Amino acid sequence: MKASSLGIDSVQDNTPSPEEIAMVEEECQGLFAMLTDQELQRIACLRMEGYSNSETAKMIEKSVATAERRLAEIRACWKTSMKS
């Protein structure tokens, strides 16, 4: 069968369902709620948006080392939550 004869119904939809979106949003809200420090929340948000460590450091007006240290705090916090 030719690909052109399969029609639009044969195209796979990779769009998440509303239920999947709601689950991810709920999980993200829970993870962010664990970060009681607003700076940690901002750093996590910036990294999720794709900013590099150096870009994140500039945006929070801290050194790259501080941004990386704070990222390690976030990872440790979230890692602990995944074990429970």
DSSP file (Angstrom, degrees, kcal/mol; ACC not computed):
  #  RESIDUE AA STRUCTURE BP1 BP2  ACC     N-H-->O    O-->H-N    N-H-->O    O-->H-N    TCO  KAPPA ALPHA  PHI   PSI    X-CA   Y-CA   Z-CA
    1    1 A M              0   0    0      0, 0.0     2,-0.1     0, 0.0     5,-0.1   0.000 360.0 360.0 360.0 133.9    0.0    0.0    0.0
    2    2 A K    >   -     0   0    0      1,-0.1     3,-1.0     3,-0.0     4,-0.4  -0.441 360.0-125.0 -74.9 148.4    1.3    3.4   -0.9
    3    3 A A  G >> S+     0   0    0      1,-0.3     3,-1.3     2,-0.2     4,-0.5   0.863 110.7  58.7 -60.3 -35.6    1.8    6.0    1.8
    4    4 A S  G 34 S+     0   0    0      1,-0.3     3,-0.3     2,-0.2    -1,-0.3   0.728 100.8  56.0 -69.1 -20.0   -0.3    8.4   -0.1
    5    5 A S  G <4 S+     0   0    0     -3,-1.0    -1,-0.3     1,-0.2    -2,-0.2   0.520  89.3  76.4 -89.3  -4.4   -3.3    6.0    0.0
    6    6 A L  T <4 S-     0   0    0     -3,-1.3     3,-0.2    -4,-0.4     4,-0.2   0.832  85.7-157.8 -75.8 -31.1   -3.3    5.7    3.7
    7    7 A G    ><  -     0   0    0     -4,-0.5     3,-1.3    -3,-0.3     4,-0.2  -0.076  37.8 -55.9  80.8 177.2   -4.9    9.1    4.3
    8    8 A I  G >  S+     0   0    0      1,-0.3     3,-1.5     2,-0.2    -1,-0.2   0.770 126.0  69.0 -66.6 -28.0   -4.9   11.5    7.2
    9    9 A D  G 3  S+     0   0    0      1,-0.3    -1,-0.3    -3,-0.2    -2,-0.1   0.712  93.1  59.4 -66.3 -18.8   -6.3    8.8    9.6
   10   10 A S  G <  S+     0   0    0     -3,-1.3     2,-0.4    -4,-0.2    -1,-0.3   0.563  81.0 103.0 -86.7  -7.3   -3.0    6.9    9.4
   11   11 A V  S <  S-     0   0    0     -3,-1.5     2,-0.3    -4,-0.2    -3,-0.0  -0.625  75.4-125.5 -79.4 128.3   -1.0    9.8   10.7
   12   12 A Q        -     0   0    0     -2,-0.4     2,-0.7     1,-0.1    -2,-0.1  -0.535  14.3-137.7 -76.3 136.5   -0.1    9.3   14.3
   13   13 A D        +     0   0    0     -2,-0.3    -1,-0.1     1,-0.1    -2,-0.0  -0.849  21.2 179.2 -95.8 114.9   -1.1   12.1   16.8
   14   14 A N        +     0   0    0     -2,-0.7    -1,-0.1     2,-0.1    -2,-0.0   0.347  42.8 120.0 -95.2   5.3    1.7   12.8   19.2
   15   15 A T        -     0   0    0      1,-0.1    -2,-0.1     0, 0.0     2,-0.0  -0.535  69.6-116.3 -71.9 130.2   -0.2   15.5   21.0
   16   16 A P        -     0   0    0      0, 0.0    -1,-0.1     0, 0.0    -2,-0.1  -0.340  29.8-112.5 -66.3 149.4   -0.8   14.7   24.7
   17   17 A S     >  -     0   0    0      1,-0.1     4,-2.4     4,-0.0     5,-0.2  -0.326  28.3-106.1 -73.8 162.4   -4.3   14.2   25.8
   18   18 A P  H  > S+     0   0    0      0, 0.0     4,-2.3     0, 0.0     5,-0.1   0.858 123.4  54.0 -57.6 -34.3   -5.9   16.7   28.2
   19   19 A E  H  > S+     0   0    0      2,-0.2     4,-2.2     1,-0.2     5,-0.1   0.909 108.1  48.3 -66.5 -42.0   -5.6   14.1   30.9
   20   20 A E  H  > S+     0   0    0      2,-0.2     4,-2.2     1,-0.2    -1,-0.2   0.906 111.6  50.1 -64.7 -41.3   -1.8   13.7   30.3
   21   21 A I  H  X S+     0   0    0     -4,-2.4     4,-2.6     1,-0.2    -2,-0.2   0.924 110.4  50.0 -61.9 -44.8   -1.4   17.5   30.3
   22   22 A A  H  X S+     0   0    0     -4,-2.3     4,-2.4     1,-0.2    -1,-0.2   0.889 109.8  51.2 -61.9 -40.1   -3.3   17.8   33.6
   23   23 A M  H  X S+     0   0    0     -4,-2.2     4,-2.3     2,-0.2    -1,-0.2   0.913 111.7  46.5 -64.4 -42.9   -1.1   15.0   35.1
   24   24 A V  H  X S+     0   0    0     -4,-2.2     4,-2.7     2,-0.2    -2,-0.2   0.917 112.6  50.1 -66.3 -43.0    2.1   16.8   34.1
   25   25 A E  H  X S+     0   0    0     -4,-2.6     4,-2.5     1,-0.2    -2,-0.2   0.912 111.4  48.8 -61.0 -42.5    0.9   20.1   35.3
   26   26 A E  H  X S+     0   0    0     -4,-2.4     4,-2.1     2,-0.2    -1,-0.2   0.908 111.9  48.7 -63.7 -42.8   -0.1   18.6   38.7
   27   27 A E  H  X S+     0   0    0     -4,-2.3     4,-2.3     2,-0.2    -2,-0.2   0.916 111.9  49.0 -63.9 -43.9    3.3   16.9   39.0
   28   28 A C  H  X S+     0   0    0     -4,-2.7     4,-2.9     1,-0.2     5,-0.2   0.912 109.7  51.6 -62.8 -43.2    5.1   20.2   38.2
   29   29 A Q  H  X S+     0   0    0     -4,-2.5     4,-2.1     1,-0.2    -1,-0.2   0.901 110.3  49.7 -60.3 -40.7    3.1   22.1   40.7
   30   30 A G  H  X S+     0   0    0     -4,-2.1     4,-1.0     2,-0.2    -2,-0.2   0.907 111.9  47.4 -64.7 -42.4    4.0   19.5   43.3
   31   31 A L  H  X S+     0   0    0     -4,-2.3     4,-0.6     1,-0.2     3,-0.5   0.920 113.2  47.6 -65.5 -43.9    7.7   19.7   42.5
   32   32 A F  H >< S+     0   0    0     -4,-2.9     3,-1.0     1,-0.2    -1,-0.2   0.852 105.6  59.3 -66.8 -33.1    7.7   23.5   42.6
   33   33 A A  H 3< S+     0   0    0     -4,-2.1    -1,-0.2     1,-0.3    -2,-0.2   0.796  97.8  61.0 -64.5 -27.3    5.8   23.5   45.9
   34   34 A M  H 3< S+     0   0    0     -4,-1.0     2,-1.2    -3,-0.5    -1,-0.3   0.754  89.3  77.3 -69.2 -23.6    8.7   21.5   47.4
   35   35 A L    <<  +     0   0    0     -3,-1.0     6,-0.2    -4,-0.6    -1,-0.2  -0.732  59.2 175.9 -90.3  94.2   11.0   24.4   46.6
   36   36 A T        +     0   0    0     -2,-1.2     2,-0.5     4,-0.1    -1,-0.2   0.711  57.5  83.6 -74.8 -20.0   10.1   26.9   49.3
   37   37 A D  S  > S-     0   0    0      1,-0.1     4,-1.9    -3,-0.1     3,-0.2  -0.743  73.0-146.7 -87.0 125.0   12.7   29.4   48.2
   38   38 A Q  H  > S+     0   0    0     -2,-0.5     4,-2.4     1,-0.2     5,-0.2   0.829  98.9  57.1 -62.4 -32.3   11.5   31.6   45.4
   39   39 A E  H  > S+     0   0    0      2,-0.2     4,-2.6     1,-0.2    -1,-0.2   0.910 105.6  50.5 -66.2 -40.2   15.0   31.8   43.9
   40   40 A L  H  > S+     0   0    0     -3,-0.2     4,-2.6     1,-0.2    -2,-0.2   0.914 110.4  50.3 -61.4 -42.0   15.0   28.0   43.6
   41   41 A Q  H  X S+     0   0    0     -4,-1.9     4,-2.3     2,-0.2    -2,-0.2   0.910 111.2  48.3 -62.3 -42.1   11.7   28.1   41.9
   42   42 A R  H  X S+     0   0    0     -4,-2.4     4,-2.7     2,-0.2    -2,-0.2   0.919 111.8  49.0 -65.1 -43.3   12.9   30.8   39.5
   43   43 A I  H  X S+     0   0    0     -4,-2.6     4,-2.5     2,-0.2     5,-0.2   0.927 111.4  49.3 -62.3 -45.1   16.1   28.8   38.7
   44   44 A A  H  X S+     0   0    0     -4,-2.6     4,-2.3     1,-0.2    -1,-0.2   0.915 112.1  48.9 -60.3 -42.8   14.1   25.6   38.1
   45   45 A C  H  X S+     0   0    0     -4,-2.3     4,-1.6     2,-0.2    -2,-0.2   0.923 110.6  50.0 -63.6 -45.2   11.7   27.5   35.8
   46   46 A L  H  <>S+     0   0    0     -4,-2.7     5,-2.2     1,-0.2     4,-0.3   0.910 111.7  48.0 -61.3 -42.6   14.6   29.1   33.9
   47   47 A R  H ><5S+     0   0    0     -4,-2.5     3,-1.3     1,-0.2    -1,-0.2   0.892 109.4  52.6 -67.0 -38.4   16.3   25.7   33.4
   48   48 A M  H 3<5S+     0   0    0     -4,-2.3    -1,-0.2     1,-0.3    -2,-0.2   0.802 104.8  57.0 -66.1 -27.3   13.0   24.1   32.3
   49   49 A E  T 3<5S-     0   0    0     -4,-1.6    -1,-0.3    -5,-0.2    -2,-0.2   0.535 126.1-104.3 -80.4  -5.8   12.7   26.9   29.7
   50   50 A G  T < 5 +     0   0    0     -3,-1.3    -3,-0.2    -4,-0.3     2,-0.1   0.536  66.7 150.6 101.0   7.0   16.0   25.9   28.3
   51   51 A Y      < -     0   0    0     -5,-2.2    -1,-0.3     1,-0.1    -2,-0.0  -0.477  43.9-121.0 -72.7 144.5   18.4   28.5   29.7
   52   52 A S     >  -     0   0    0     -2,-0.1     4,-2.8     1,-0.1     5,-0.2  -0.229  28.4-101.4 -75.2 170.7   22.0   27.5   30.3
   53   53 A N  H  > S+     0   0    0      1,-0.2     4,-2.6     2,-0.2     5,-0.1   0.908 124.2  48.2 -60.2 -42.4   23.7   27.7   33.6
   54   54 A S  H  > S+     0   0    0      2,-0.2     4,-2.0     1,-0.2    -1,-0.2   0.895 112.6  47.7 -68.8 -38.5   25.5   30.8   32.6
   55   55 A E  H  > S+     0   0    0      2,-0.2     4,-2.1     1,-0.2    -2,-0.2   0.912 112.6  49.9 -65.1 -41.9   22.3   32.5   31.3
   56   56 A T  H  X S+     0   0    0     -4,-2.8     4,-2.0     1,-0.2    -2,-0.2   0.923 108.5  52.8 -61.6 -44.7   20.5   31.5   34.4
   57   57 A A  H  X>S+     0   0    0     -4,-2.6     5,-2.4     1,-0.2     4,-0.5   0.909 109.6  48.8 -58.3 -43.7   23.2   33.0   36.6
   58   58 A K  H ><5S+     0   0    0     -4,-2.0     3,-0.7     1,-0.2    -1,-0.2   0.909 110.0  51.8 -62.6 -41.7   23.0   36.3   34.7
   59   59 A M  H 3<5S+     0   0    0     -4,-2.1    -1,-0.2     1,-0.3    -2,-0.2   0.823 115.4  40.0 -68.3 -31.2   19.2   36.4   35.1
   60   60 A I  H 3<5S-     0   0    0     -4,-2.0    -1,-0.3    -5,-0.1    -2,-0.2   0.405 110.7-123.1 -96.4   2.9   19.4   35.8   38.9
   61   61 A E  T <<5S+     0   0    0     -3,-0.7     2,-0.3    -4,-0.5    -3,-0.2   0.910  72.0 115.2  57.0  48.2   22.4   38.1   39.2
   62   62 A K  S   <S-     0   0    0     -5,-2.4    -1,-0.2    -6,-0.1    -2,-0.1  -0.836  71.8 -84.9-133.2 170.9   24.6   35.5   40.8
   63   63 A S     >  -     0   0    0     -2,-0.3     4,-2.3     1,-0.1     5,-0.2  -0.347  37.2-113.9 -73.8 161.1   27.8   33.7   39.8
   64   64 A V  H  > S+     0   0    0      1,-0.2     4,-2.7     2,-0.2     5,-0.2   0.897 118.8  56.1 -61.0 -40.1   27.6   30.5   37.6
   65   65 A A  H  > S+     0   0    0      1,-0.2     4,-2.2     2,-0.2    -1,-0.2   0.899 107.7  48.0 -60.0 -40.9   29.0   28.5   40.6
   66   66 A T  H  > S+     0   0    0      2,-0.2     4,-2.6     1,-0.2    -1,-0.2   0.927 111.5  49.8 -65.9 -44.5   26.1   29.8   42.8
   67   67 A A  H  X S+     0   0    0     -4,-2.3     4,-2.2     1,-0.2    -2,-0.2   0.913 112.6  47.5 -60.1 -42.6   23.5   28.9   40.1
   68   68 A E  H  X S+     0   0    0     -4,-2.7     4,-1.9     2,-0.2    -1,-0.2   0.875 111.2  51.1 -67.0 -37.3   25.0   25.4   39.7
   69   69 A R  H  X S+     0   0    0     -4,-2.2     4,-1.6    -5,-0.2    -2,-0.2   0.905 111.2  48.0 -64.9 -41.7   25.0   25.0   43.5
   70   70 A R  H  X S+     0   0    0     -4,-2.6     4,-2.1     2,-0.2    -2,-0.2   0.874 108.9  53.9 -67.8 -37.1   21.4   26.0   43.6
   71   71 A L  H  X S+     0   0    0     -4,-2.2     4,-2.7     1,-0.2    -1,-0.2   0.890 105.9  53.3 -62.3 -38.5   20.6   23.6   40.8
   72   72 A A  H  X S+     0   0    0     -4,-1.9     4,-2.5     1,-0.2    -1,-0.2   0.881 107.0  52.3 -63.5 -37.4   22.2   20.8   42.8
   73   73 A E  H  X S+     0   0    0     -4,-1.6     4,-2.5     2,-0.2    -2,-0.2   0.916 109.8  48.7 -62.2 -43.4   19.9   21.7   45.7
   74   74 A I  H  X S+     0   0    0     -4,-2.1     4,-2.8     2,-0.2     5,-0.3   0.943 112.0  48.0 -62.1 -48.6   16.9   21.5   43.4
   75   75 A R  H  X S+     0   0    0     -4,-2.7     4,-2.8     1,-0.2     5,-0.2   0.914 112.2  49.4 -59.9 -43.3   18.0   18.1   42.0
   76   76 A A  H  X S+     0   0    0     -4,-2.5     4,-2.1     2,-0.2    -1,-0.2   0.915 112.0  48.6 -62.6 -43.0   18.6   16.8   45.5
   77   77 A C  H  X S+     0   0    0     -4,-2.5     4,-1.6     1,-0.2    -2,-0.2   0.942 116.2  42.2 -61.9 -48.7   15.2   18.0   46.7
   78   78 A W  H  X S+     0   0    0     -4,-2.8     4,-1.5     1,-0.2    -2,-0.2   0.851 111.3  55.2 -69.9 -34.7   13.4   16.4   43.8
   79   79 A K  H  X S+     0   0    0     -4,-2.8     4,-1.0    -5,-0.3    -1,-0.2   0.911 106.3  52.2 -63.7 -41.6   15.4   13.2   43.9
   80   80 A T  H >X S+     0   0    0     -4,-2.1     4,-0.8     1,-0.2     3,-0.6   0.896 107.8  52.1 -60.5 -41.1   14.4   12.8   47.5
   81   81 A S  H 3< S+     0   0    0     -4,-1.6     3,-0.3     1,-0.2    -1,-0.2   0.816 104.7  55.9 -67.1 -29.7   10.7   13.2   46.6
   82   82 A M  H 3< S+     0   0    0     -4,-1.5    -1,-0.2     1,-0.2    -2,-0.2   0.733 102.3  56.7 -76.3 -21.5   11.0   10.5   43.9
   83   83 A K  H <<        0   0    0     -4,-1.0    -1,-0.2    -3,-0.6    -2,-0.2   0.750 360.0 360.0 -79.4 -23.3   12.3    8.0   46.4
   84   84 A S     <        0   0    0     -4,-0.8    -1,-0.2    -3,-0.3    -2,-0.2   0.473 360.0 360.0 -85.9 360.0    9.2    8.3   48.6
